[in-house]
Structures are given as C-alpha cells and as structure tokens.
Amino acid sequence: DDAIPNAIVVKNINFAIKRETLLQTMSDLGLPLPYAFNYHFDGGVFRGLAFGNFRTPEEAARVIIGLNGITLLGRPLKVEYKKALPGT
C-alpha cells in the first residue's frame, strides 16, 4: 500500500470555504487538528483540495472517519489517506 499513515487529502471542498473555516469545523467536531494543513492551488486558483499532516496515524484515522462525508456548503467532503508519490 502506498498510503502515508499520518497524512490525509480532503477533496470536494466548496471553493467558498476558507482554510480557517475547515479547521474550525474539524475543531467543532472534536477532531485532532493537523500540524500542517495546506490548500492546493493550481495556477493560483483553489481547486477544492487540501492536504493535512498529523503527528500520529491514529489522529489521521480519526479525522478520516469523522470528516469523510460531512457536507459543507452543499458538497460532501471526501477524506482519505494521502498516497506516496512514486519513487519516494
């Protein structure tokens, strides 16, 4: 398996949702907060994708279970483990 056990990808984020809002949602749900959390921009444009790194695999698993499928501004989030890039 090429998944990184303490790193997640959040997909299908509504383009209007700011990084701080998504982090606040995680906090409101009682989920661990990542030590690194970055929105992905493609050519300077947000495309609804974010990456989070956690201190432990257990924290990452809790966030995947707790955040996956939550609907924010009409879009259900898809949360999964980040995959390692080939050759790493």
Secondary structure, DSSP 4 states (H G I P E B T S, - for coil): --EEEEEEEEE---TT--HHHHHHHHHHTTPPPPSEEEEEEETTEEEEEEEEE-SSHHHHHHHHHHHTT-EETTEE-EEEEEEPPTT-
